[in-house]
Amino acid sequence: MITQRLTTGWQLRLGKEPASFPAPVPGTLRQALLAAGRLPEPNWRDSAQAPLPVEKGCVYTVRFIPQPELLEADETVLCFHGVQGAGEAALNGSPLGWLENLHRVYEFPVTHLLHPGENTLELRFPSQSQEALLQARAGLQNGPEAFPWLPDLGPWRAVELAGWKGACIQEVRIRQTHQNGQTELSLGVSGRSVLEADYTAELIDPQGNSHPFPPGPLRLTVDNPQLWWPRGYGDQPLYTLRVRALDKSGRLLDLWERSIGLRTVALSLEEGQELGFAHVVNGVKIFAMGAVWLPEDVLPARRDPARTRRLLEACAAAGFNCLRVWGGGVYPEEDFYDLCDQLGLLVWQDLMFCRPRFQLTGSLRRELEAETEALVKRLRHHPCLGLWCGSAGGELQALEASPRERADYIRLLEYSLPLIIQEQDPQGACWPSSPSSGGGMDQPEDACRGDSHGLAEALWQNPAESPLGRARYVSALGLASYPCLRTLESFTEPGDRNPFSYVMDLHGGQEAGEILGTIQRHFLFPTSLDTALYASQLAQAEEAGAWLEHLRRNRGRCMGALLWHLNEWRPGVSCASVDYTGRWKPLHYRAKRAFAPLLLSCQMGPGNQAVFCLCNETRHTCHVLVKWALRDRQSRVKREETVSLSVGGLQSAWLDPVDMPEAQPFQDYVSFQLYENGRPISLGTACFVPPKYYRFLDPELSWRQEGEELVVSARAYARGIELQNSAQDLLLSDNDFDMLPGERRLRVLAGETGSLRLRSMYDVL
């Protein structure tokens, strides 16, 4: 295949303006106007409200000289990999066709239109209203929490020419059969050819050894295959598959090459009154630990590969093994899935329908079927692809829709598109919607069947007492917090920095009531803005972290806990664990502790009772020591116990409940520590009352630096200890943690450490 990307030299003209100006491609009208100084940065204050001048229409134009190889090709197509808004393409004055789906790749044959020398490509957008721009394909993502689509248009993904000579490989279907310690790979190759072509294939193992497919049908048996596993369950070895199209003399005509992983994937749905839900990889039921992935920017074309990598590495650092790509945004680029393959992050892939309500015409059905087919073909070879899901919140919205809309929803999302997925990826797993109890709009919010959502209003209760506490899989668990002060300053002026201000409301501040409620359950009323921001983040981490631990304690019944959500598309108030600037919130550190392979947690019960549970998410039996102690506010031990136990792989073990009638709830606390092979694994603490009632002593926190480590000292029991530099971009091996009197060592991963501030819950109260 011969390709030529058209990324430079684009010009943009608005309406009948006489002059044009440079436009970035990939990019959109809003980005071009932003670069030209004609629109403000949409993340700044209320600038996203600025209207886009689309009433006059616009034209993108680029002049280019085709590569000689493309002019000699047997066939050449022009590919638009993503266009926002509705427009028409024309090459050298000849119309090519209409583009109206930002998720779709459009290909137009141009062999007869290309000529030597300069060619002219135009992308014409007619005059339209702001509202019309929002009714393109993004109009099927119209839920109350959907991506905040700004009116925009333009080629937001790459534009390229692609041609072939002699033959081209259009599609390779890979089927894996795992049996008796072997994996058989069967390939189905389809292509186009004007010559008689032969197809050959070879598999390159992770060590670089080549394994050619024997002549005849493209089948290869791999002995002792190196299996791909989600993070924490094994390694992520990747093979390289190469397929060649050759003419009769052995001359190479085309090459198809991909990284693949050898693995099986399925969805376990146990029958019965309560429907189970679990990912199964290589025959092992996985407890999904992770978060929901959102678009990285309010302007999708501004997505940055370096930021994608940093976010995914933050997932790996926090022990995630699963990400759900949310159906209210855009499909990520190929490097996102490549990184998930490498990092062992199993991907739950929503189709891009967020609470859709629509009437299904024939043209709309064909458009969405083509979109889905192309998507599955693009992603099905990735070992990280663990689940196809029809929509985000679709069944919930369908319950409120008209009879016609409900019928159309069933036709498209529970019949037509699943058939396409099954045909294109027969070895993949599929689920109708999220949340869902299995389809048909049959009580989709039933926590005892399928997957469930747990947002702020569902999380205020004690997990052990809440109906959601019996969930089988929570695919969106979250509550909001404010950003830290430095992030807040990045999009506001001083007068905007009141939680109830107009600008804050535009950046998600409508959730202020829920945030204040969460703070109230844990802390006293904050006395300053900075304290309020810190308190909101600590409260978010406290509450969500307690739920993550509860769900893990119930492994077997529950098999997944995904935070809503990992990242932000704009700076502001949100449920994210990593904010728009890349700063980790306390929630991300708390998730890291909750997602540890070996987790010791404590569930406080009535009557000063504590119940300890050890969760073992490794595949081998662990022999450990559990030490717990009841301590007074000076951290003196009033009672303690050491328990030795063994816990099988992929199991949870509860210790006998411990009654502590002698405990003074307002001034005593429980500490607990886990040891393996004599090495301390983790430390946790628990109080009998909310932090706002506990009589903390001043921990007199201090720090010193020794090489790449920070040594934190405390003279009294402290909770939620935060270390931060003035830029609030310090990244540590742990942060926002509890600590007994003594010292704790932390590794510095990023950020300056010349001057640090230490604080804890004592400073909030």
N, C-alpha and C positions, 0 to 999 in steps of 0.2 A: 504494500500500500504506500502510495506517495501522498504526503500531506504538506500543506502550506497554510500556516495560521495568518489570519489577517488581523493583526493587533496594533499596527501603527498607521498613522496618517489619516485617521478618521476626522471628518469635519461634521459639524452639526449646525443646521440653520433652522431658526424658529419662524414659523409662518411665512410671511412675505418680507421678513427682514432682509436687507440687501447683503449683509455680511454674515459669514459663518465663523465659527470658532472651534478650536480643537476639542475633541471629545474622547475620553478614555474608553477603550473597548478591550476586554469586557468592562461594561459600565452602563450607566443609565443617564437619562436627562438630568435628574437631580444631581448626580455626581458631576456632570459636565458643568452645570450652572454653579455648583459649589466651587469647582476648581477655577471658574472664570470670575468668581467673586460676586455672582448675581443672586446667590441664595446663601443663607446662613447655615452653619453646621446644625443638622437636625437634632443632635443630642444636647445642644446648648439651650438651656432654659425652655421657652415655649416655641423654639424655632421650627419644630416639626409641624406647627400649625400654618406655616407660611405656604400660600397657594402655589402650585406648580403651573407655569404658563403653558397650558396644553390646549387652551381653547382655539388657538390658531394652528395647531398641528406642528409637526417638525419633520425634518429629513436628515438621516445619517447618510454620509457619503464617504466612500474611500476609493481611491484610484490605486491600482496595483498592477504589477507585471507578473503574469503566471510563470512558475518555474517551467523550464523547457520540458521536463519529464511529464508534467501535467498536460501539456499541449499534445504530447505523443501518446497519452494514455488511451486505452480502449473506451474507458468511461470515466467521467469526472463528475462529482457531485459537490454542491455547496451545502455545508452543514452549519446550521444555527443551533448551538447546543443549549440555548436558553434565551428567550426574548420575553421581557416583561411588557405588558400592554398588548394591544392588537395593532398589527401593521402589515404592510405588504412589501415584499422584497422584489427588486428588479435588477437585472444584470445587463449592462450596456443598452438600457432602455427597454428591455423585454421583461414583462412581468413574470415572476416565478411562482408566486403563490402567497397565501395569507397565513400569518402566524398569530396565534392567540392564546397559547398555553405556555406559561413560563416554566412548566416542568417537562416540557416535551422537546425532544431533538427533532428538528425539521431538516429533511434532506431534499434538495432539488437537483435534478440532472441538468448539467450545464455544458456538457461536452460540445454541443452544437453552438454555444454562445461565446465560449472563450476564444480569444484570438491573440496572436503575438502582439507584444507592445502593451500599451496602457489599456486597462479595462476599468470600467466604472461600476461599482456596486452601490445600490441605494436601498435604504430601509425607510419606508415612508409611513409615518404615523398620521392619520387624518385628525382633523379637529375633533375633540371630544371633551366631555366634562370630567371634573375630578371624580365624580361618582362612578362614571362609566369605567374609569381605570380600575376601580375596585371591584368591578363585576366581571373581570376576566376570570381565568382559572382560579385565582385566589378567592373568588366569590364562594367557592365550596369550602372555605375555611373561615367561617363566619361566627364561630362561637364567641361567648363573652370573654374568654381568656385567649383568643386567637392572636397570632402574630400581628403586631400593629402595622398592617400594610399601609405605607405611605403612597399616595397617588404617584405613579412613576411609570416610565416606559424606557425601552432601550435594550440592546443586546447585552444582557447582564452576565452571560457566559460566552465562551469562545465562539468565534466565527472562523471556519477553516474550509479550505478546498481539499478534497480527497479523491485520488484517482488510482486506477489499477491498469496494468498492462499484462495481457496473457491470461491471468487468473487472479482472483482474490478470494480470501477466506472470509466469509461473512459471519459464520457462527460455529462455535464448538460447544457441543453438549457433553458434559462429563458425568458419568454415572459411576458411583463407587459401590462395590459389594464387599463387605467385611465378613470374613468367615474363617474359623480355624487358624487364627493368627496370620492371615493373609488378607491383602486388599487387591481386588481386581478392578482396574480402571478400564472402562469402555467409553470410547469416544465416538460421537457422531459429528461429522464435519459437513457443512454445507457451504457452497461458494458459487461464484460466477466465473465463467471461463469462455474464452474464444479459442483456446487451445485444449488439447487433451492433457489433463493434469492428473498427477498422482499426489496423494497426501501421505506424508510420513510424520511420525511423532517420536519424541523422546522425553523421558522424565529425568530431571536432574535432582538428585536427592540433596538433603541439607548439607551434606559433606562435599558436594560438588561432583559426585560420580554420576555418569550418564548411563541411563537404562533405555536403550532403543525399544520401541514397540516392534514385535515381530511382523513380517510381511503378512498381508491379508487384512482381515478386520482389525481395526485399531483397538487391541486389547492387550493389557499388560498385567501380569500378576506380580505384586510387590510382597516379598517375604519379609516377615518381621517389620511391618510398617511402623514408622515413627509418627505416632498419633498427635494431632493438634488438640490441645485442651484449653478450656477457659483458665484464666489466671488463677493460680492457687491450687489447681488440681493436677497440674503437670506442665510440661513445656509446650512451646508453640513452634515446633519445627515446620518450615515451609519448603515445599518442593517447587521446582520450576517446570512447567509443562510447555513444550515447544511443538508446534504443529507447522509443517512446511508444505507449501504447494510447489511441486516441481514439474517441469515439462519432461518430455520423454528422454531428453539428453541429460537430465539431472540438474538443469539450470533452475535456480531459485526464482520463483514467481511472486511468492508472498510468504510472510511469516506471521504467525499468531503466537503470542507468548504471554503467560500469566503465572503468578504465584498461586499455588493452591495448598490446602492442608488436607490431610487424610483424617477423616473423622465421620461419625454419624451424628445426626441431630434429630430430635423428635420432641413432641410435646406430650407429656403424660397427663391424661385426663381420666382419673379413676372414677369408675362408675359408682352410682349410689345416690342417696339423697343429697349428699354434699359432694359436689364435683371438685376433685383435686385439680391442681394446676402446677406443673413443674417442667422446666427444661431438662431434657435428658441428652447428654453428650457422651458418646462412646459407651452407652449403656448405664451411665452413672447419673443419678438425679442431682442436679446442681441447685444449691441455694443461691438465687440471684441476688447479688449485692451491688448496688450502683445508683444510677440516677437517670433522669430524663434529659436528653440533649436537645437544646433549642438552637435556632439560628444564631450566629455569632455577632450579627450587626443588624441594625434597623434597615440598612441598605445591604441586601444580600451580596451584591457584587464587591463590597468592601471586605468580604471574608479574607482572612490572612492565613496562609498555610502555617506560618510560624506560631500564630496564636492557636490554631487547631492542635498542633503538636503539644504546646504547653498545657492546654486543657486536658488532652488525653493522657499526658504524662502525669498530670495532677490526679487523674482518676486512678492510674496504676499505683501512684504513691500512696493513695488512700485505701488501697485494697479492693477497689472495685473489680468486679468480674463481668459486669453487664451494663449496657447503656440502651435506653429506649429512645430511638429517634422519633420525636413527637410529630404527629400528623397535622400540626398547624403552621408549619414553616416551609422549608424547602429541603429537597434531598441533598445530603452532603456530597462533596466532591469525592473523587476516587481515592485521594490520599487519606481521607478520613477512614475509609474501610481498610486500606492498606495498613495504617497504623493500628487499627483495632485487631487485625490479623496478627501483627507483630507483638502487641501488648497483651493479647489474650482477653480482649473485651468482647464478650458475646453481644451481638446487636439484635435487639428487638426493633424491627423496622415497621413503623406505621406507614400506610399509604397516606398521601396528603389530603385527608379529609378530616376537618375538625368541626364536629357538630354540624354536618352538612344538611341542608334542606334544599331540595331541588326537584324539578320535574324533568324526567328523563326523556329527552327527545332522541331520535335515532342518531343525529349528528353528535350529540353530547356523549352518548354511549360509545360510539365508535372512537371518539377522541380519547376518552378515558381508558378504553380498552387498549388503544395503541400506546398510551402513556405507561400503563401498567406492564404491558408486554415488554416494552423497551427497558423499563427499570429492572425487571426480573432478569432479563438476559444480561444486563450490565453487572448485576451484583451477585448472581447465584454461585459463582465460582469462589467467592470469599468464604473461608472457613469460619469467620466470625459471624456470618449471617445465621442467626439462631431461630428467628420467628418472623413471619409476615403477618401483619395485623391490618385489618380493613380500614379502621378509622380511629380517631381520638374523640371519644364522646359521642359517636354516631348513634348508638342505640338510645342513649339518654335523650338526644335531640329528637329522634324518631318518635319517641313516646308522646311528644308534644306536637307533632306534625299533623297535617291533614291526612285523611285516608289515602289520597293519591300519592302524597309524598312518602308515606310509610311503605306503600306498595313499591314505589320506584326505588326506595332505599334497599328493600329486600332484593329486588331484581338485580340491582347493580352490585351491591357490596356483600351480599350473601349468596349470590349465584354466579353472575357474569364474571366478576373479577377473580373470585376464588378458583373458578375453572381455568382461567388463564394462568394463575399462579401454579396450580397443580400441573398443568400441561408443560409449562416452561421450567418448573423446578419440582419434579415429582418426589424428590427426596427431601424437600424442605418441609417445614411445619407452618401451619396457618391457623389464625384465630380471627373471629369476625370483627371484634371491636374492643375498645378499652374504655371503661370497664365493660365486662360482659359475663354472663353466666353460661355462655355457649351459643348465643344467637337467638334470633326470633323475638328480640325485645322481651325476653322472659326474665323479668326482675334483674336487669343488668347490674344493679347496685347491691345485690345480695352478697354479703361478704363471705358466705359459706360456700359459694360456688364460683369457680373461675377466678378472674382477677378483680380487684377492688381499687378504688381511689380513696385516699384519706387526706383531706385538706383541712384547713384551720378549724372549721366548725365541728369536724369529727374527732379532733385530736385533743380537745381540752379535758376529756375524761381520763381517768386512770386506765391504761391499756388493758389491765386485767379485768376491768369492769365494763369496758366498752364493747358493743357488738362488733366493731371493727377489729377488736383484739382477737377474734376467732377467724380472721381472714386467712384465705388459702394462699394469696399472693397479692401484695400491695404494689401496684405498678405506678403509683404517683402519691407520694407521702410528703406533705410539706406545709409549712406556714411561713409567713413573711417576716422580714426584718428590714431595718434601715441599713444603708451602706455606712461604711466608716467615714470619718470626717473628711479625709483627703479625697475620697471618691465623691462625696457630696459636693465638695468645693469645685470639682472638675466640671460640673454642669450647672452650677447656680452662682448667683451673686449673693452677697451677704444678706440682703433683704429677703431672699427666697428661702432662707434656711430655718423656716418654721415648719414643723411637720405637717401643719394644716394649710400651708400656703398654696396658691394657685399653681406655681411651678412644681411643687412637690406632688400635688394631685395629678398633674400631667405625667409625672414619672412614677406612677404606681401608688401614690400616697393615699388613694381611696381606701387602702387596706389599713389605714392608721388605727381605726377602731379595733380591728382584730389584733394589731400589734400591741396596742395599749392593754388589751385584755390579757395577752400572753405575758407582758411585763408584770401586770398586776398579780398574776398567779404566783410569781416568783420573787418579785422585788418591790421595794418601796417606790414611791413616785420619784422619778429622776429629778435632780436639782439643776442640771445644765444640759445643753444640747448634746455635748460630747458624751456625757454620762447616759443620756437617753439612747444614743446610737449604740453604745457598748452594751447597755442593758438589753436592748431589743435583740442583739445578736446572741448574747448569752442565753436569753430566754428561748430563742429559736433553737439553739443547740441543745439546751436542757430538754425541751419537750420532744423534739424530733429524735434526739439521741435515745431517750427513754423508749420511744416506740421501736426504733431499730433493734434495740436490745431485746425488747419483749418479743418481737417477731422471730428473732433468731432463737430465743429460748424455746419456741414452739416449733422447731424444725421437725419436719415430717408432716404435720398438719399445714404449716405455712412453709412455702418454698421460694419466697422472693420478697425483697424490700428495696424499692427504687425511690430515691428522693425525687420530689418535684421541686426543684430541678437543679441541674448542675450549674449552668451558665446563664448569662443575660445577653439579650440583643441590644440593650441600651442601659446606661447607668441609671440607677434609681432604687426604689423600694421593690423588693422581690423575695421569692423563696429560694433563690440561688445559694449554693454553698461556695461558689467562686464568683466574685462580682465581675462586672464588665471590664474592669482594668486588669483582671487576673489576680486580684488580692484574695487570699483565702479567708473566708469568714470562720468564726469559731465552729460553725456547723461542719465544715469540711474536716477539721481536726477531730471533732467528735465522731464523725462517720468513720474516720480512719481507725479510731479505737474500737468502735462498734463492729467494724468489718474485719477485725483481726482474725486470723485462722483459728487461734485459740482465744476464746473470750470467756472471762469470768465476770458475771454480772450479779447484781443483787436486786431482788424485788422486795420492797418493803410492804408489809401487810399490816392489818389492824392489830391493835394491842401490842405495839412495840415488837413486832415479829419481823425477822429477816429470813429470806429464802435465797440461797445461792445456787447458781446454775452455771455449769461449764458447757460451752458449745465448742465442739471439735469439728471444724470444716475441712480437716485434712483427710486423706484417704488411708490413714494408718492409726492404730491405737496409740494413745498418748498416756503416759504415766506421770502424774503431776502431784504437787502439794498445794493445798489451799490453806492459807492462813488468814483468819479474820480476828478482829479485836473490837470490843466496845470501848470507846475512849471518851474521856471528859473533854471540856473545851480547852484544857491545857495539854491535851493529847496523851494524858496518862492512861495506861491500860487498866480498865476495870474488870475485864473478862476477855479471854482469848482462847482460841482452839486451832489446832492444825489437823487437817484431814488429808489422808493419802488416798488417791483413787485412780482408777484407769477408766478411760472413756474411749469407746470404739470409734473408728473413723466415720465421719458423716453422721454423728449422733450428738444429742444433748443429754446431759445427766444432771438431775436435780439432787441437791443435798437435802437432808432432813431439815424442816423448818426449825428456826432457832427463836425461842421466846426470850425476850429480855425485859422482864418486869422491872428490873432495877434501873433501867435507862431513864434519864431525865431528858425528855424530848427536846427542850429548848437549848440544852447545853451539852448534850452528848451526841456522838456520831459513831458510825461503823466504818472501819477501814478493812480492806480485803486485798490480798495479794496472791498472785499465781506464780508458781515456780515449776520449771521443767528442767530436769538434770541439774538441779541446784542453782539454776539461773533464773532471776526474777523476770517474768514475762510482762506483767502488767500490775498496776496499782489502781484501785478505785476506792471511792468513799460514798457513803450514803447518809443522809440525815433523816430524822423522823418527822421533821416539819419542813415547810418551804424555806428557802434561804432567807426570806425577809423576816422570818420569825426567829431564826437561829442567832444566838448571841456570840458572834464571831469576836475573837481578839484580833488586834492589829498584828498581822503577820510580819511587819517590818521587812518587807521584801528587799533584797539587794541582789546584785549580780557582779560577776567578773568574767573576763574572757581568758581562755587558755587555748591558744591555737585556733582551731576551727570550732571550738566548743564554747558554749556559754554555760556558766555554772550559776544556778539560781539558788539563793539561800532564803529560807523562811524560818522565823522564830515562833510561829504558831500555825495551826491548821488554816489552810487557805483553799478556796475553791475558785475555779475560773481564772487562774493566773494568766495574764496576757503580757507578753513582751513585745514592744513595738518601737521602731525607730520613728523619726519625725516624718518620714515619707509614708509610713504605714505600709511598707512593702517588704518587710522582713519575712522570710520564709524559713521555718525551723522544722526539725524532725518532729516536734510536738509543740503545741501551744494551747492556751486556754484550758489548762489542765488543773487537777486538784493536787494538793501536796501536803504532806505531813511536815512537821518541823525537821529541818535538816537541809540537805543539798540535793539538787537534781541537775544532771548534765544533758545538754541539748546540742545537736549538731546544727550549724548554720548552713543552710542550703542556698540562700540568696539574700541580698540586701546588705546595706551598711550597718555596722554595729557600733559606730563611734559614740553615739548617745542614745540610750534606750530609756523608755518609760515602762515601769512595771505597775500593774494594778490587779485587783482581784474583786470578788464579790463584796469584800469588806468596803471597798471604795464606792460601790453602788448603794450600799445600805447606810 
